[in-house]
Amino acid sequence: MNKLSNDYLTECKKALDAEQAHSLSTTNNWAHVNRELVHQDWDVLYKKLAKYADETAVDNVNVQALMKEHYEIACRFYTPSKEAYIGMGIFYKENEDMKKFHNSYHPDMVDYLGDAIVHYADNNL
């Protein structure tokens, strides 16, 4: 994420906030989402991703396959735009609880995941 301008990162955070607020208001706070299954699926995915975090570039085909899964899980709530998806990675990094949660899988998970999200978004969204 370091290569992105501060203005673009701000735009991404705003996109996430706006898209989530709209989705929450039109879906009765994501009543359609099986949250237990989502959390189970993300747990499995983060355990797999953690194995790559030390020595594998985020553009690796296996890492990006996991990011496709990550995006598809996120889409169970709503389909985020490229900017909102990048904003999600920023949120993970800036929110202390989310940072702590993600880094429980690997000490650098938040940074690694954020960079992997940017690469996935730039190439697929």
N, C-alpha and C positions, 0 to 999 in steps of 0.2 A: 504493500500500500504506500510505501514511502515515495514511489515515483509519481504518485498522483498529486495534483495541485490541491492546496487547501480549499480553494473555491469549489473544485469538483467534489471533494470529500464532503463539504457542507451541503452541496446539492444532493449527494447520495443520502445523507442523513435526513434531509427534508423529504426526499422521495419515500424513504422508509416510513417516516412518521405519517405522511399523508396517505400512503397506500394502506398501511396497517389500520389507521383510523377509519378509513372508508370501508375496508373489509370488515372490521369489527362491528361497525354500525349497521352493515347490511346483512350480517350473518348471525345476529344475536350472540355476539362475542365468540364467534367460531364454534357455535354449538354443533356444527356438522363434523367437527374434528374428533377423532378418537385419540385423545391426548396420551392415554396410557400407551397405545401402540406407537405413536409418534416418538415418545421418549424412549421406548424400547429400541425402535429402529435407529434413532440417533445414537443411542448408547453403543449398539453394535457397530455402527459406522465409525464413530469416534475411536473405538478400540482398534479398528482396522487402520484408520488414518494415522494414529499415534505411532504405528510401526514404521511409517515412512518419514516422520518429522525430523529425525536426526540427519539423515544422509541423502534424501531424495528430493530433487527439485520439484516444485509445485506443478511444473508443466509435464511431468512424467505421466504416461498414459494411464497407469494404474491409479495414480492420485486423482487424475481428472475423471476417471470412471467413478471414483468415490464421490467426487464433487457433483457429478451428474445425479447420483443418488441423493446427495445432500439437498440439491435444488429441488428434486422431485418430492422429497419429504416436506420441504418448505412450501411447495405448491399445494399441499393438502390444506393449508390455511387459505391461501390465495396465490395467484401467479404474480410474483414480484417482477417489476421491470429490472433491467440491468442495473440501474442506479440504486433501486431499493434493495436489490440483492447484495450489492457492494455495501450499502448502508447497514445491512444485517451484520456483516463482518466488522464494521466499525462499532456497531452497538455491542457486539460480543467483547470487543477490546475496551470500550469506554465504561461499560457497566460493570461495577466491581463484582456483583454476584455472578454475572455471566462469565466474566473473566476467570473467576475462581473455579466455576463449574467446568469450563472448557480446559483450563490448565490442569485440572485434576487428572485428565487423561494423559497429558504430557506437559512438562513445564513451559514449553514454547508453543502449545497448541493454538492459542489465540492468534499469535502472529502468523503461524504457518497456515492456519485455516483462513485467515483474512487474505493472505497472498494467494492461496489456492482459489478462493472465491473470486478475486479480481481476475485471475487468469481464466477461470471458467466463464465468467461473465463477459469478458472481452472477446472470447472466442466462440461463444454459443448463444449469447442473448442480444 
